[in-house]
Amino acid sequence: MNKLPNAFVAAEPGQRVESSGRVYRITHLVSIDSVFAIDEQTNESTRLRVDTLKPVSEPTTPAYGEGKSLKDLSMYSEEEWAQAQRRFQAIKPLLENPIRTRGDAEVIARQAGVHAATLYKWLKTYQDAGHVSALVPTKRGPRAGTRHLESEKEKLIANVIDDEFLTKQRQKAQDVIDEVMRRARLAKIDAPHPNTVRNRIKMLPIAETLRRRGHRELARNKYDPIRGEFPGGDFPLAVVQIDHTPADIILVDEVHRQPIGRPWLTLAIDVHSRMIVGLYITFEKPSSTSVAMCLSQAINPKREYLAELGVSGEWPVWGIMNVIHCDNAKEFRGAVLERGCEEYSIDLQWRPPLRPHYGGHIERYMGTIANQIRKWPGTTFSNTTQRKGYNSEAEAALTLKEFEYLVVEFIVNVYHQRNHSELKMSPKRKWELGILGDATTPGVGIPPVPSDPHRLQLDFLPFFNRSVQQYGLQIDRINYYDPVLDPYINSADPLNPKARRMFFVRRDPRDISKVYFFDPEANSYFPIPYRDIGHPPMSAWELKEAQRVLKEQGQRDIDENAIFEAVGRMREVVAKSVQKSKAARRQATRTPKAVVERPVAQAAPLADADYSIAMDDDPFAQPIRPFDDVSVSR
């Protein structure tokens, strides 16, 4: 695992860290979740939990996110981000080889087309910052790759390169230039300079260019990552598989203890040790939010999470994984997830469609947890034959929170502790050996701890581009305001004074009563509440449903007040129907918990208003599709 000194805190001997406001220097690794350290003021040795460690606040070492490193991931252009990725791929062999020599660096530098000194500069920049975005070019003046041609000329060059250069015919650069000139004459536009065409060709990604020009084998040998000897991961967090499944159980609501339906589980498993590294449980069908919540929990320590659930035991798993292996489903694809993974140097891999399945790990654990769930009241079993004579809804007794407690209790205190048939030891013991090593095999060391868990979660949440108006921000017709926005009201784009400046805003779909505004001057996120703080919290699902109802009623001018009035009426209908309708009880779970303490003011229902909710019950049995095994380099 690469060292990320600012975004993450490395638990290594000699490392200076903070804990409970005091500065320590680590002397020894005690276990997978604790170290011995010396207090720098008292010179006394003490034992510290790894998940309590923070980076030392030093003026010469900016914390993660200060300076350009905290720029929102989505603010970089495609060209800037591609350049950062190319630089990271160039230094990756150096990061993976701690005993590298100057000769090794010079060979890699020649392959990357740069001087060895430049390669070392990139390496230092990455190690100082701890994340890929630090490698985005920051030279004064026009950035590398900045294009000044008119769009029609750029399009002309791109088309000719695609038609003539990126083919197995392997045309030369001069052939491309000649064709550009010819097409420019036909289009009656000024031809671009030949050097401009040559520069566009040089900017092409090398590996992809080789593949397009028929050198697939050469591209794979030179630029594809070296794969490990064994399928799957051969050390902790080498490969993590993630997938969803509907749980074979009916749950009840927390108020009336009446059946709601089946929850969805999103689970992530470490292939090497079979430890569960993260999970997320919800009544909502799988979405990018489910993936984001599961991943952020997987990377962050879980001590506080266990305390909130009331689960006694240890879950000493955290840190950045090398590879995430997942399904091709749409919730695993998208710019937010992909760029979030790239920022933390995570290789996001999708299972190729129509490939033979050779086993896998996550689906086998899904079977393990399913067998346990079938022992709990309200189980639906795996098919109708097994369920015959058992009324799942009548026997249902667990709420979502109680179900989550039992799932985590089983994971932490049963599954992680008991002998695994394939490993010949418990998953926790396998994890410990991989981290700390033994007399014959060295471990990879304790994974660095995230220094800002909340920021990490934000990096995987949906985002919006918005300008700041006098009323603040508006997203989906809901207004947000805080004095932190005042300096940016009606501000112009620094690069285009005639255009409004756009800012990045993140939102958690589960509770949209606040959004997170990225302040480019402070280089940080700030929570921005509703402009009208009297409005109740609501979920993005409730917002969408209220807008649907209003449109069906023929309302054209849908404003914020109309939306919250509709939400109030919807909740009133739900409140009256929860004892009769399973769909209504499930809809009630979409209301943020804060609303329970501050209910929505009652509003008179509109005549003939349709507040029915499209809530098809989940099918009782869905096959779990297995993953292919993957291999990874250490």
Disulfide bonds with the S-S distance in Angstrom:
none
